[in-house]
Amino acid sequence: MNKLIVASNSPRRQELMAQAGFKFEVFTQDVDESVDESMPILDVAKYLAEKKNIEYRKLLDQEIVVTSDTVVIANDQILGKPKNADEARSMLQSMSDGSHLVITGVCISSDTKSISFDDTTKVYFKPITAQEIEYYIDNYKPYDKAGAYGIQEWIGMVAIDKIEGSFYNVMGLPIHKVYDCLKNKFGIFPKQ
């Protein structure tokens, strides 16, 4: 049986894979995440997951490799990871009292095949006050999260009105689709 590799620094992705029962190793490297400006923004997450997977395949021969990328789209713009508190504040203000999309692209490959897919969740925020934004940034430092927030954190509890789609997709991995793909296409099932 080929080893399962989760190629991600994200503790949330690793946690979801473990909670789904998979035994895996983590392997990470820096991959260029630049995207052609003309690419439709709805395609970016899957494209980046595929791009990462191609780079990992150069180093991992026999393993089954899972790569992914999550983008947050608000007001027809991709909100990446904020570089500082000002960027985080701006992102959260732009999503306050409105909806945005969270798209996670996934690519799973072996030495003989590669399967890519994505999942989209629509998230609705209630109005968020400046005081709430400052509290969240000060206490949760969301600089490693696309869109400057984690649904599983305080801001998700108090500010999200509703979601349409998978909660886990917003956390960073549509684990229901990953599970189905690994089980049905690669023959990998959770191990005792």
C-alpha positions in Angstrom: 0.0 0.0 0.0 1.4 3.4 -1.0 2.0 5.9 1.7 -0.5 8.8 2.0 1.1 12.2 2.1 -0.7 15.4 3.2 1.3 18.2 1.5 0.2 21.1 3.7 1.5 23.2 6.5 -2.1 23.8 7.6 -2.8 22.4 11.1 -6.5 22.5 10.2 -6.1 20.3 7.1 -4.0 17.9 9.1 -6.5 17.8 11.9 -9.4 17.1 9.5 -7.5 14.2 7.8 -6.7 12.7 11.2 -10.3 13.1 12.4 -11.5 11.3 9.2 -9.3 8.4 10.3 -6.5 8.5 7.8 -2.9 7.6 8.6 -0.6 10.0 6.8 2.7 11.8 6.8 3.1 15.5 6.3 5.6 16.7 3.7 5.9 20.4 2.8 7.9 22.5 0.5 7.6 26.0 -0.9 5.7 26.2 -4.2 5.3 29.3 -6.3 1.6 30.3 -6.0 1.5 32.9 -8.7 -1.5 32.9 -11.0 -2.1 34.4 -14.4 -4.2 37.5 -13.9 -6.5 36.5 -16.8 -7.6 33.2 -15.0 -11.2 33.3 -13.8 -11.1 33.7 -10.0 -13.5 30.7 -9.5 -10.8 28.5 -11.0 -7.8 29.7 -8.9 -8.1 27.3 -6.0 -8.2 24.1 -8.1 -5.4 25.4 -10.3 -3.2 26.1 -7.3 -3.9 22.7 -5.8 -2.9 21.1 -9.2 0.2 23.3 -9.5 1.3 22.2 -6.0 0.7 18.6 -6.7 2.8 18.7 -9.9 5.7 20.1 -7.8 5.3 17.5 -5.1 5.2 14.6 -7.6 8.7 15.6 -8.7 9.9 14.5 -5.2 7.4 11.9 -4.2 7.4 8.9 -6.4 5.2 6.1 -5.1 3.2 8.0 -2.6 -0.4 9.2 -2.8 -0.2 13.0 -2.5 -3.0 15.3 -1.3 -2.5 19.0 -2.1 -5.1 21.8 -1.6 -5.6 25.5 -1.7 -8.3 27.7 -0.3 -9.4 31.1 -1.6 -11.9 33.5 -0.2 -13.7 35.7 -2.7 -15.5 38.8 -1.6 -16.7 41.6 -3.9 -15.2 39.8 -6.9 -11.7 39.8 -5.4 -9.6 37.1 -3.9 -8.7 37.8 -0.3 -5.4 36.1 0.5 -3.7 35.8 3.8 -3.4 39.3 5.5 0.2 40.5 5.9 -0.7 42.6 8.9 -3.5 43.9 11.2 -4.4 46.7 8.7 -5.0 44.1 5.9 -6.9 41.8 8.2 -9.1 44.7 9.4 -9.8 45.8 5.8 -10.7 42.2 4.8 -13.1 41.7 7.7 -14.7 45.1 7.1 -15.3 44.2 3.4 -17.1 41.0 4.4 -19.2 42.5 7.2 -22.9 42.4 6.6 -22.6 40.5 3.3 -21.8 37.1 1.8 -18.6 35.7 0.3 -17.4 32.5 -1.2 -14.9 30.1 0.1 -13.5 27.7 -2.5 -11.1 24.9 -1.7 -9.4 23.1 -4.6 -7.9 19.6 -4.0 -5.6 17.5 -6.1 -4.9 13.8 -5.2 -2.4 11.9 -7.2 -0.5 8.6 -7.3 2.2 7.5 -9.7 -0.5 6.5 -12.2 -3.4 9.0 -11.9 -4.4 12.5 -10.7 -7.8 13.6 -9.7 -8.8 17.3 -9.0 -11.9 18.8 -7.7 -13.1 21.8 -5.7 -15.9 22.7 -3.3 -17.6 26.0 -2.8 -19.3 27.3 0.4 -21.2 30.6 0.6 -20.7 32.3 4.0 -23.0 35.1 5.3 -21.6 37.5 7.9 -23.8 39.6 10.1 -22.6 43.2 10.6 -19.3 43.1 12.5 -18.4 46.1 14.6 -14.9 47.7 14.7 -14.6 46.6 18.3 -15.3 43.0 17.4 -12.8 43.1 14.5 -10.1 44.5 16.8 -10.9 41.9 19.5 -10.6 39.1 16.9 -7.4 40.3 15.4 -5.8 41.0 18.8 -6.7 37.6 20.2 -6.6 35.3 17.2 -3.9 36.8 14.9 -5.5 35.4 11.7 -2.5 36.0 9.5 -2.3 32.4 8.3 -5.8 32.3 7.1 -7.2 33.3 3.7 -9.8 36.1 4.2 -8.4 36.8 7.7 -10.6 34.5 9.6 -11.2 30.9 10.8 -14.8 29.7 10.9 -13.9 27.5 13.8 -12.7 30.5 15.9 -14.5 33.2 17.8 -15.5 35.2 14.8 -17.2 32.2 13.2 -19.2 31.7 16.4 -20.4 35.3 16.8 -20.5 36.8 13.3 -21.5 34.1 10.8 -25.2 34.2 10.2 -25.4 31.1 8.0 -23.5 29.0 5.5 -24.6 27.2 2.3 -22.3 24.3 1.8 -19.7 22.5 3.8 -18.4 23.9 7.1 -15.2 21.9 6.8 -14.6 23.4 3.3 -14.4 26.8 5.0 -11.9 25.3 7.5 -9.7 24.5 4.6 -10.6 21.0 3.3 -13.8 19.5 1.9 -13.1 16.4 3.9 -16.3 14.6 2.7 -15.1 14.8 -0.9 -11.5 13.9 0.0 -12.7 10.9 1.9 -14.8 9.7 -1.1 -12.0 10.2 -3.5 -9.4 8.4 -1.4 -11.8 5.5 -0.7 -13.3 5.1 -4.2 -10.6 6.2 -6.5 -7.4 5.2 -4.6 -8.6 2.4 -2.4 -7.5 4.1 0.8 -9.7 3.6 3.9 -9.1 4.8 7.4 -6.9 2.5 9.4 -7.4 1.3 13.0 
